[in-house]
Amino acid sequence: MFGKVTMIMVIVFLASPASAWGQHWKDQPEISGLFEKAGVTGTFVVYDHEAGRLTGHNQAMAETRFLPASTFKIPNSVIGLSVGAVADVDETLPYGGKPQLIKAWEKDMGLREAIKISNVPIYRELARRIGLERMRSEVQRMNYGNGDVGSQVDSFWLDGPLSISAAEQVLFLDSLAKGELPQPKEAQAAVRDILRIESGPDWSLYAKTGTSMRKRPGTGWWVGWLENGDKIYPFAINLDINDLDTDGPKRMDLARASLKLLGLME
């Protein structure tokens, strides 16, 4: 189940979506300066579980819901493992045999490999194996965004109606990082393992990108958490994407710079 403080924050957020965080939000002007210097519109938030507070830039945007795009591969993986749609993160799934937008996607593979290259056809197949009703039930049990998966099981995170805010992303990630989602702990641990992208002597970084160009400007996510000793700091960045080649890399650069500015990364 959700941790006590996280659940309180979920209840507060859902009860009052307009400026929901109130006294639980702390503006960080130095982070705002990073966004201004980069010339982008966006939001960055990091969640301090013990204080029950978000710190970051652009509270209004942090509380606005957007398509999750490929950040939904995180809950999709947890759900797929939980309901037995795949036995483990290395079970091979078929991509379908058709030409794909990205050549690297034209290969059958397991979730461990697929999540690292954000393989859309593999995760569409996973969603179809889960099925619409099980997907709806599990997404709602997670308190993930608006909880609306619509009627197309293999596209709702790309085309809608599912949507989620940066503030909601960090609450979800906080629960996943601590193994406190309502799904089996073994499934959560397996997903944490495939999300780890960097590590050092006493720290690890877990993260996933997501990009939607369905509307203009597009939406660019980078979400995850930093594990530093016995502390966990979930974060989410969301940028307006006008040019993917120019704006896309700024997600990681700004998020890392923000975490460093807060003294959470070296």
N, C-alpha and C positions, 0 to 999 in steps of 0.2 A: 504494500500500500504506500501511498504518498507519505513522506515525512510530515510531522505535525506543522512545522512552520511553512513548508511549501504548500500544504493543503489550505492553510489560512490565507496565503497569498492568492491562490487560485480562486477561493471564495470571494475575496475582496475584489479581484479583477473582474470576475464574471458578474458580480453584483452591481458594479459601476464602471462600465467600459470607458466612459468619457472621463479622462484624467483620473483613472482609477487608482494610480499609485500614490497620489497626494504626498503625504509626509514620508512615504516609503521611497521617494525618488530623490536623488541628489544629482544636480547638474554639475558637470565637470568642464569649466570654461576652457581648460587647456586642451581637452579632447575636441571641443568645438573649433578651436584654433587649427587643429590638424585637418579637419574637414574643410575649413575655409581655405587653408593653404593648398589643399589638393583640388579645390574647385569643384567639389561634388556635393550633391544633396543626399543626405542619408541619416542613419541613426546608428549609434553603437551603445550597447548596454552590457554590463557585467553584473551578475547577481551575487550578493553576499548573503548566504543562507542564514548565518548566525544573526546578522543584523536585520534580516528580512527586508533588504533594501536593494534597489537598482541604482547604479551609478553610471552616468554616461552623457550622451549628447542627443538632443532633439526628442524630448519626451513625447510630443504629439505623434511623431512618426513611429516611435517605439511602441505605441499603443494602437497603431493602425494595422489592420490585417491585410496581408498580401498572399498571393499564391505561394505555397511552400516550395514548388518546383522540386529539384532533386534533393533538398534537405529532407523530403518525405521518405527518402530511401532509408533513413534512420528508423522511424517507426515501422515502415514496411518490413524491414529486416526483423525487428523484434516480433511483429505479428506473425510473419511467415514461419519463424522458428517456433513460436508459441503454439500455433495450431497444427504444426506438423506438415505444412506445405513443402518444406524441405527438412531433411533430417539434420543437417548441420550447414555451416557456412561454406563448406567445400563441395557440397553436392552440386553436380553440374546441371545447369538449366539451359534449355535451348533458346537461341536468339531468334529463330524463325526462318533463317535462310535468305532473307531479303536484303537488298542493299540498304545501308544505314547512313545517316548523316555523318557519322564518324567511323572511319574504317576499322578502328580498334574494337568497335562494338560488334563487328561481324564475326563473332566467335562464341561458341557455347562455353559457359563458365559458371563458377560458383559465386556466392555473394562476396566472399573475401576479395576476389579479383574484380568483380563487377562494381563494387562500391568505390573502389579507388579510381576507376576511370568513368564513373557515373553512367554505367551502361543502361540506357533507357529500355531497350527491348527485353533485357534480362529481368528488370524489375516490373515491367508490364506482365511478363509471364508469371512472376511470383504473385502479383496481385490477382491474376486470373485463377491461380491455384487456391488462393485464400478464399475467393468468392465474395460477392457483394455483401451478403448479410453478416458473415463473420467479420469482414473488414469494417463494416459500419459499427458493429458491436464493440470491437477492440479499439477502434479510434475514439469512440465515445468514452470507453472505460479509461482511456489514457488522459481524458480531458484535453485532447489535442486541438487547439484552435477552435473553429466554429463547429467541429465535429460532423460536418456535412460532406458525405462522400458521393452524394447524388445517385445517378443510375448507371454510370459507366465505370466499372471497377478498375479499368486499366488506364484511366486518363484524368481522374478527378483532381489529382495534385498538380497536373500540368495545365489543365484547361478550366478548373473549377468544378464544383463550387467550394471545395475545401480552401480555407484561408487561415492564416495564423499571423500573429504579431511577433515582433522581436521580444517583447516582454513575455509573451506566452512561450516562445521558444526556450528561453532560459529556464523557466519553471519546469518545462518538460525535460530539458537536458539535466537539470539538477537532480531530478528523480531518477533518470536513467543512470547517471554517473554514480549514484549511491545505491543502485539496485532496488529502488523503492517504487517502481511502476507496478501496476497490478498484474502484469504478466510474469511468467516464471523467471526466477533469478538466473537460471542457467542461460536462458535466451538473452537476457540483458547483458550478462557477462560476455557472451559470444559476440554481441554487437559492439560492446565497448572495445573488445580486442581488435576488431577490424576497422574501428574508427581511429585508432592511435596512429598518428602520422609522424610524431617526433618524440624523442625521450632523451633524458640526461640522467645524471646520477641520482637526483632526488625529485625529478619532475617529468611529467608526460603531457603532451598536447594531443587532444582528440578533436577532429573537425571534419566538416563536410560542406562543400560548396552547393549552391543552387542558383540557377539562372532561368528567368522567364522573359522572353521577348514577345509575348502575346500582345502586349500593349506598349505604347511609347509614352514616356520612357519605360524601359524594361526594369526588371527587379533583379538585383544581385545580392545573394546571401553568402555569408560564411558564418557557420554556427558551430559551437562545440564547447569544450571546457578545458581549462588548465588545471592539472593536478599538481600541486606544489606541496611536497611533504604530505601532511595529513589534511591539507586544505583543498577544496574544490571550488573553482571559479567558473561557472557557466557564462558564456558570452554569446552575443549575436550582433552581427553587423548586417545592415540592409542599405543598399545604395540604389539610387536611380541610375540605370544604365542607358546612356545615349549612344555610346560606341563601345561594343564589347571588348575590342582589342585594347582600347585606351582605358576604359573605366573598370573592366573586369579585374585586372591585377590589383587595383587599388583596395579591393576588399581585404585581402590578406595583409597588404602593407599597412593600411589604417588600423586594422584590428590589432596587429602585432605592436604597432607604435602606441596604441591606446593602452594595451596591457603593460607595456614597458613604462609608460608615463605614470600608471597607477602603482608601479613598483611590484607588479606580479610576474614579470618576465625580465630577464637580464638582456 
